[in-house]
Amino acid sequence: MSYHNPYTPPRKSATFDDYTLAEIRRAAATGIYDIRGAGTKRKVPHFDDLLFLGASISRYPLEGYREKCDTSVVLGSRYAKKPIVLKTPITIAGMSFGALSGNAKEALGRGATIAGTSTTTGDGGMTDEERGHSQTLVYQYLPSRYGMNPKDLRRADAIEIVVGQGAKPGGGGMLLGQKISDRVANMRNLPKGIDQRSACRHPDWTGPDDLEIKIMELREITDWEKPIYVKVGGARPYYDTALAVKAGADVVVLDGMQGGTAATQDVFIENVGMPTLACIRPAVQALQDLGMHRKVQLIISGGIRSGADVAKALALGADAVAIGTAALVAIGDNDPHWEEEYQKLGTTAGAYDDWHEGKDPAGITTQDPELSKRLDPVAAGRRLANYLKVMTLEAQTIARACGKNHLHNLEPEDLVALTIEASAMAQVPLAGTSWIPGKGGF
Ligand SMILES: Cc1cc2nc3c(=O)[nH]c(=O)nc-3n(C[C@H](O)[C@H](O)[C@H](O)COP(=O)(O)O)c2cc1C
C-alpha cells in the first residue's frame, strides 16, 4: 500500500530543477546540444553588486548644471598615428554581418555616429552600408578570416584582432545555414545555406610571439596609422592583458562571460569564462605593473546595460566599455511589440535567444529579406543614439556626485560591494567595512 504524506507538499530538487529536467529530456529526445544566442542567463556577481558612495563632508560633489564632467576618450594613443577620439566611452561591440541583418548593421553605424562613438564589424567582413554610416569603424580581424581583405583594413579607422570572446573563450564562431544568404556567402567565400563554424584560433599563430608578428604586419599594411586592438575573452585577464601589451597592442578589449554571442553552445555560454566583474581588476593590475595603465587603453564588455554599469567599469580602471546585446535591444530586438510572433516561435519577447535561426520578428538577427525590411535603420539608429546619450548622462551624473570632472577620474575608492564575492572580485570593500577578502581591513 502506498503511503501519502499529508503534512508536506511535494518537494522539487534544487539540483534537478524543472529547467534541468527539461534539458535532459530534450537532449535524450534529439541527441544534439543546445545552441543559442545572447549571454549567460544564470546569475553571477555583476555590477549590480557594487554601489557608489557619492560625496558628503569628506568629498566635494560637482554641480550638475554649471560644472563640467568630461566624457571623452582617446583610444590607441600608444603607437597609432591616428588614434580614435570619442565623445563617450561607450562603444558598439563587434557583431557580424551574417549574425545581423544589413539594416541592423547600418542602424548601429548611424546610432554610434550620432552619439560620437565607434562601431565595429564582426566575423563576415565590412558592408558598404556599415562603412558609409559609421564615422568611426573598427574592423575585426578574426581567426576565421571570413570577409577579410586588405582593402577593408585600410578603409577602417582601427583594427581589432579577435583572439576570443567572453561568451566562449577558446571556442569558435557559428553561423547556421539558414542565415547564409547569397550576400553573406559571397562575403565569406563559402557556399550558401551550409552551416559555418569559424576557427577557435588564428591559423597562423601558435602563441604570443606570433601575435607580435601579426600586429607588426597589420601596422605595416596600414602605415602605422590605425590603432590595433586585441580582443580576448575573460579567462586569465592578468596574463592575457600583459601578453597583449607585450605583443604591441594599442588597446585591449576584455569581454567577460556575460558577453553576448550570436550562436554558441549553451553549455559553453554558461560554464566557460570569468564574470566581467572578476576580469577588470586583474587586467588593470597587469597594465599598472607594466606602467601602461591609461597608455594602453582597456575596453570592458559583457553585460553592460546602464550608465551605472559604465561608471562602475570605469571606476575599476577601464578606459571605455563596449555593448552588444543592449545595443540590439535599443534598436528593437526582443521587443514586446512582436510578442505574438515570438509566441509562434515558442518563446516570449524577453527570453527570445534563437538568434542563430534567422527568424527574428524584429528583423535584426536575420537574413530573411522580408523580416529585415521591418527594421528602419534611420529610426533604429536614432533609438540607439538616444540610449547612448542616456547612458552617458547617467555615468556623468554619478561621476559629478563623486566629485569627478572626468569619467576617468572615478576610482575604486568611490565604490563599495554588497556581497563578499563582489568585494573579492572587484577588490573594493564590503559596504560598511574597510574589509576586502584576501586584503585585510576591519
Ligand atoms: C549578435 C551578436 C554577434 C556577435 N558577433 C561577434 C563577432 O562577430 N565578433 C566578435 O568578436 N564578437 C561578437 N559578438 C560579441 C560582442 O562583440 C561582445 O563581445 C558582446 O556582445 C558584449 O557583451 P554584451 O552583449 O553583454 O554587451 C557578438 C555578439 C552578438 C550579440
The ligand as an SDF file (V2000), in Angstrom:
LIG
                    3D

 31 33  0  0  0  0  0  0  0  0999 V2000
   24.5600   39.0660  -32.3550 C   0  0  0  0  0  0  0  0  0  0  0  0
   25.9690   39.1020  -31.8810 C   0  0  0  0  0  0  0  0  0  0  0  0
   27.0130   38.8810  -32.7720 C   0  0  0  0  0  0  0  0  0  0  0  0
   28.3310   38.9170  -32.3460 C   0  0  0  0  0  0  0  0  0  0  0  0
   29.3450   38.7510  -33.2680 N   0  0  0  0  0  0  0  0  0  0  0  0
   30.6360   38.8840  -32.8610 C   0  0  0  0  0  0  0  0  0  0  0  0
   31.6910   38.8610  -33.7980 C   0  0  0  0  0  0  0  0  0  0  0  0
   31.4890   38.7010  -34.9930 O   0  0  0  0  0  0  0  0  0  0  0  0
   32.9400   39.0330  -33.3380 N   0  0  0  0  0  0  0  0  0  0  0  0
   33.2140   39.2460  -32.0030 C   0  0  0  0  0  0  0  0  0  0  0  0
   34.3720   39.4200  -31.6220 O   0  0  0  0  0  0  0  0  0  0  0  0
   32.2370   39.2560  -31.0970 N   0  0  0  0  0  0  0  0  0  0  0  0
   30.9510   39.1130  -31.4940 C   0  0  0  0  0  0  0  0  0  0  0  0
   29.9520   39.2270  -30.5710 N   0  0  0  0  0  0  0  0  0  0  0  0
   30.2920   39.5490  -29.1630 C   0  0  0  0  0  0  0  0  0  0  0  0
   30.3460   41.0750  -28.9580 C   0  0  0  0  0  0  0  0  0  0  0  0
   31.3740   41.6490  -29.7050 O   0  0  0  0  0  0  0  0  0  0  0  0
   30.5960   41.4560  -27.4950 C   0  0  0  0  0  0  0  0  0  0  0  0
   31.7790   40.8470  -27.0690 O   0  0  0  0  0  0  0  0  0  0  0  0
   29.4610   41.0850  -26.5530 C   0  0  0  0  0  0  0  0  0  0  0  0
   28.2280   41.1810  -27.2060 O   0  0  0  0  0  0  0  0  0  0  0  0
   29.4970   42.0160  -25.3520 C   0  0  0  0  0  0  0  0  0  0  0  0
   28.5650   41.6270  -24.3890 O   0  0  0  0  0  0  0  0  0  0  0  0
   27.0720   42.2070  -24.2770 P   0  0  0  0  0  0  0  0  0  0  0  0
   26.3220   41.6050  -25.4120 O   0  0  0  0  0  0  0  0  0  0  0  0
   26.5820   41.7340  -22.9720 O   0  0  0  0  0  0  0  0  0  0  0  0
   27.1420   43.6940  -24.3890 O   0  0  0  0  0  0  0  0  0  0  0  0
   28.6220   39.1650  -30.9790 C   0  0  0  0  0  0  0  0  0  0  0  0
   27.5740   39.3850  -30.0800 C   0  0  0  0  0  0  0  0  0  0  0  0
   26.2680   39.3720  -30.5040 C   0  0  0  0  0  0  0  0  0  0  0  0
   25.1760   39.6340  -29.5050 C   0  0  0  0  0  0  0  0  0  0  0  0
  1  2  1  0
  2  3  1  0
  2 30  2  0
  3  4  2  0
  4  5  1  0
  4 28  1  0
  5  6  2  0
  6  7  1  0
  6 13  1  0
  7  8  2  0
  7  9  1  0
  9 10  1  0
 10 11  2  0
 10 12  1  0
 12 13  2  0
 13 14  1  0
 14 15  1  0
 14 28  1  0
 15 16  1  0
 16 17  1  0
 16 18  1  0
 18 19  1  0
 18 20  1  0
 20 21  1  0
 20 22  1  0
 22 23  1  0
 23 24  1  0
 24 25  2  0
 24 26  1  0
 24 27  1  0
 28 29  2  0
 29 30  1  0
 30 31  1  0
M  END
$$$$
